[in-house]
Amino acid sequence: QLNAALNHPLEEAFQVTEADVTDPAFLVSEPRLLDYLSTPARFAAFRDFTVREGIAAAPELQALDARLQAESRQQGAATRSFFLPTVTLEGGASATVGRGGAGSGAPAPGGLPVTRAPDETWSLRLKAPLPLFTGLGRTARAAEARSEVARLRLEREATATRVGLQVRSALQLAGASWANIAQAREAAVAARKHLDVITDAYGRGTVSILALLDAQQASLSANEAAAGAVYAFLSDLMKAQRAAGVFDFFRSPEESAGYFARLDAFYQAAGLPPVRP
């Protein structure tokens, strides 16, 4: 399935590595980012900024903007048709290369020669008709164009709201799963310490084998939960970046610098203290 998604040969072998939140391929590997999320106020500002970036990068909004521009031009053309004529310029030219044979000369009925048209002619005509009445067709086209522009504007507003909702929801889930990593690791450490205590007590014969097995199972489950918390966060992070319409590990160093410059400017405009470089 991975090869199919990457458009690689379906049986091509690949090597995977253990995922970790310190992996430089992920956004969280940038130390500066954690400072932007360090407090609820900073995280709220980060959500606002990401929504703005997501709306600017959303392909569905870009498609709607292109349709809106095209329909606005149609509306303008329909409105101008009431007072602007349709101007056309027509022209033509002809030339007689040669004449020969019977009847090629100019006739002279009654001895009077008939003037022949010139061998080379040309014409140029400029037309600017302005229909006074077209059965209300122009009125209908103008009303239809206005309605379509209004519909597209409402659709764009609804789409922008939906994109913002997706970004905020995904970031809230990613923030919760990020906090859950520390909680899961603390639980794993506590379970390991409990296992050490039970193991020591079992060695001294003060607890049964069932207590030792329960402690071992609890420690194993806590370690699995800690590992799963990392993967859950990375999954939520990818969903958040997909909702925002951009994946940070595809950015070049220059694009990353521009991103943090915009982020710093947004935080300063929001009245938040500057983030350390």
N, C-alpha and C positions, 0 to 999 in steps of 0.2 A: 504493500500500500504506500509506503514511503517512496519507493522508486517510481511508482505510478504518479504520485503527486509531484515529484521532481522531474518527471519525464525522462527518467533514466531507464536503462535496460532492466526488465522486471526482476531478473535474478542476479543483479549486480550486488556484490558483497560490499558492506560498509562497516566501519568501526565506530562504535558509540563510546562516549565517555560519561562519567557520572556527572549529573547536573548539580550545580552549586550556585548559591546566590552571589558568590564572589567571582563567578565566571565573567571575564571581561566582555563576553559577547552580549551581556545583558545590561540594561540601563542602571540597575542597582549597583553595578560595579563602580559607577562614578561617585566618588565620595561626596561631591557637592550636592548631589540630588537628595541625600538623606537630610541635609540641612534645610532644604526647601519643604520637607515633610515633618520637621521635628516637632511642631506644635499644631493643635487643631486649626488655629488661624492661618498658619502657613499652608497646611494641607487644603484648606478651603480655597485659598488663593491659587494654589496649584491646580485645583479642579477647575476654577474659573478660566485660568490660562489655557489649560488643556482643551476645554470646550471651545475656546476661541480658535485655537490651532486646528482642532478637529473640524470645525465648521469651515475653515478656510481650505482644508485639504480634502474634504469629503467629495468623492467623485460624483455622487448623486446630486449634490448641490451644484457642482460645476456644470453638470448636464442640464439642470434646470435653469441655471443662469444663461447658458447658451440658447436654450429654447425661449427664454423670456426676452432676450435681446432680439432674436429673430421675429418673434411675435410683435414686439414693440415696433420694429421696422414695418411690419405689415399694417399695424394700426396707423402709423404715421402716413403710409402710402394711401390707405383708405380715407383718411381725413383730408389729405391734400387733393384727392381726386375731385372734391367739391369745387375747388377754385383754381386748380392748376390743370391746364389742358394737356393732352397727350401729344407731345411734339415729335414729329417724324420728318426726316429728311430723305428724299428719294432722288435718285439721279440715274442717268443712263447716257450711253453714247453709242453711235453706230457709224460705220464707214463702209463704203463700197470699194472693194479692192480692184475690181475690173469689170468691164462689160464686153460682150461680143456676140455675134450671131444676128439672125434676123430679128428686127424689132428693138435692137439695142439702141438705135439712134432715136433722137427726139422726133415724135410725129409732127407733121406740118399740115394739118387739115386746111384745105382752101388756101394753101400757100403761106399760112400763118404759123410760124413755129410755136410750139408749146414749151413753156419754161419748165425745166426739170428741177426736181428737188436736189439740193446739194448732196454731193457724195458723202460728206461727213456731217453728222448732226449730233447734238447733245441736248440734254434737258436736265433741269434741276428744279425740284419742287419742295417747298417747305410747308408742312401742314401742322396746324395746332387746333384740332377740334375740341370743343368743350360741350359735351351733351348736356342739355338743359333738363331732360327728364329721361330716366332709364328704368322706369317701373319700380322705383324705390330700391333698386339693386345696390346702389352705392351706400344707401343708408343701412341696409341689412348687413353689408360687408363690414362697414365701420362698427356697427353694434356688435357683430360677432367677434371682431378683433379686440374690442374693448373687454368683452366678456372673457375671452381667452387669456388676455393679459392679467385680468383680475384673478382668474382661476389659478394661473401659474404662480402669481405672487402668494396667494393663500397656500398653495401646495409647497412653495419654498419655505414659508414660515413654519408650516407643519413639519416639514422634513428637517429643518434646522432644530426645531424643538426635540424631535425624535433623536437626532444625532447627539444633542446635548444630554438628553436623558440616558442614552446608552453609555456615553463617556463617563458621566457622573456615577452611574450604577456600577460600571466596571471598575472605576477607581476606588469606590467604596469597598467593593469585594476584594480588590487587590490589597487595599490598606488593612482590611480585617485579616486576610490570610498572611500578610507580612507580620502583623502582631502575633498571629497564632504560631509562627515559627519559634519565637522566643518562649512562648508558653509551653509548646510541645517539647522543646529541648530541656526546659526546667523540669518538666514532668519526667522526662527520660533520665535525667540526672538523679532525681528523687527516687525513681524506681530502682536505679542501679544501686544507690546507697542502701535502700531497703533490702535489696537482694544480698548485699554484702553483710548486713546485720543478720539476716535470716540464715545465710550460709554459715556464719560464725556460730550462731546459736545451734544450728543443726549439728555442727562439728562437736559441740559440747554436750549434745544430747538433750537440749532443753525444748526443742520443737520437733514436730513430726516431719516425715518426708512430704506429706501433703502441703504443709506450709511452705516448704522449700520449692515444691513444684509450682505453687501459686505465685510465689515471688518471682520465680524464673519466667513464668508466663506473663506476669505483669510487666517485667522489665523488657521482655521481647516485644510486647504490644506497644509499650511506650516508645521504644526505639523505632519501630515501624511507623508510629504516628509522627514522630519527629521527622523522619525521612519523607513521609507523605506530605507533611506540611510544606516542605520546600517545593515539591513538585506542584502542589496545589497553588502556591504563590506564583510560580513561574507560569502556570496555566492561566491564572487570573491576570497576570501581567500582560501576556500575549493578547488576551481578550480586550484589555484596556487599550493597548496600542492599536489593535485592529479597529476598535470603536473610534479612536482618534484619527484613523486613516494614515498612520505612519509607524514604521518600525525603526526604533532608534539605532539598532545595530547595523542598519543599512546606511546610516549617515556617514559622510566623510568628516574628517577632523574640522574642515572649514564649516560644514553645515552644523556640526555639533556646537562649535563656538558661536555661530549665529543664533542657535536655539537658546543657549544659556544667556546670551546678550539680551534677547527678547524677554526671557524669563526674569532676568534682573530688572529690566526696565518696568515690567509689569508689577513686580513686587514693590519697587520704589513708588510707582504711581498709586499702589494700594496702601501706602504708608507703613509698610513693613520694614524692619531694619535690614540693612544689606547683608548678604550672605558672604561668608568668608570665601576667598578665591581658592 
